[in-house]
Amino acid sequence: MAEPLPFKLERDDETTVAETDRAASALMLALKALSQRAIAAVADLFFLSTMAACFWLFMSIPNPNTYQLVELGLFCAFVLAGNWIVRRK
């Protein structure tokens, strides 16, 4: 068997501090853009989940009476108001 080579750290003199700072700032800029896109996706997920809840609620009642329709309409109005508040910001 071959003997393992000794581990040696070699210094790379080609990279400077300025290059390292530029790479770090580019990485921070990319992470900032990614986090902003994630926040936008969460807002869209909130909208989608509330609309799905309204749809599911309407479909889960096979034979609604007048009071149930009024309650469902109020619930949907509340959801739309909540979505409007979230989208306005």
C-alpha positions as CSV (number, residue, x, y, z in Angstrom):
1,M,0.0,0.0,0.0
2,A,1.0,3.5,-0.6
3,E,1.8,5.7,2.3
4,P,-0.4,8.8,2.8
5,L,1.1,12.1,1.8
6,P,1.7,14.6,4.6
7,F,-0.9,17.4,4.7
8,K,0.6,20.8,3.8
9,L,-1.2,24.1,3.6
10,E,0.0,26.3,0.8
11,R,-0.6,29.9,0.7
12,D,-2.2,31.3,-2.5
13,D,-0.7,34.7,-3.0
14,E,-2.7,35.4,-6.1
15,T,-5.9,36.4,-4.3
16,T,-5.8,39.7,-2.6
17,V,-8.0,41.2,0.2
18,A,-9.8,43.4,-2.4
19,E,-10.8,40.3,-4.4
20,T,-12.0,38.6,-1.3
21,D,-14.0,41.6,-0.3
22,R,-15.6,41.8,-3.8
23,A,-16.5,38.2,-3.7
24,A,-18.1,38.5,-0.3
25,S,-20.1,41.6,-1.3
26,A,-21.3,39.8,-4.5
27,L,-22.4,36.9,-2.3
28,M,-24.2,39.1,0.1
29,L,-26.0,40.9,-2.8
30,A,-27.1,37.5,-4.2
31,L,-28.4,36.4,-0.8
32,K,-30.3,39.6,-0.3
33,A,-32.0,39.2,-3.7
34,L,-32.8,35.6,-2.9
35,S,-34.3,36.6,0.5
36,Q,-36.5,39.3,-1.2
37,R,-37.8,36.7,-3.7
38,A,-38.6,34.4,-0.8
39,I,-40.6,37.1,0.9
40,A,-42.6,37.7,-2.3
41,A,-43.2,33.9,-2.6
42,V,-44.5,33.7,1.0
43,A,-47.0,36.6,0.2
44,D,-48.2,34.7,-2.9
45,L,-48.5,31.5,-0.8
46,F,-50.7,33.4,1.7
47,F,-52.9,34.6,-1.1
48,L,-53.2,31.1,-2.6
49,S,-53.9,29.4,0.7
50,T,-56.7,31.8,1.6
51,M,-58.3,31.5,-1.8
52,A,-58.1,27.7,-1.5
53,A,-59.7,27.9,1.9
54,C,-62.6,29.9,0.5
55,F,-63.0,27.4,-2.4
56,W,-62.8,24.4,-0.1
57,L,-65.3,25.9,2.3
58,F,-67.8,26.6,-0.5
59,M,-67.4,23.1,-1.9
60,S,-67.6,21.3,1.5
61,I,-71.3,22.3,2.0
62,P,-73.4,20.2,-0.4
63,N,-76.8,21.9,0.2
64,P,-76.2,25.4,1.8
65,N,-79.1,27.3,3.3
66,T,-79.4,31.1,3.3
67,Y,-77.6,31.6,6.6
68,Q,-74.7,29.5,5.5
69,L,-74.4,31.4,2.2
70,V,-74.3,34.7,4.1
71,E,-71.6,33.4,6.5
72,L,-69.6,32.1,3.6
73,G,-69.9,35.5,1.8
74,L,-68.7,37.3,5.0
75,F,-65.8,34.9,5.3
76,C,-64.8,35.5,1.7
77,A,-65.1,39.3,2.2
78,F,-62.9,39.0,5.3
79,V,-60.3,36.9,3.3
80,L,-60.3,39.4,0.4
81,A,-59.8,42.3,2.9
82,G,-56.9,40.4,4.4
83,N,-55.3,39.8,1.0
84,W,-55.8,43.4,0.1
85,I,-54.0,44.5,3.2
86,V,-51.1,42.1,2.6
87,R,-50.8,43.2,-1.1
88,R,-51.0,46.9,-0.3
89,K,-47.7,46.9,1.7
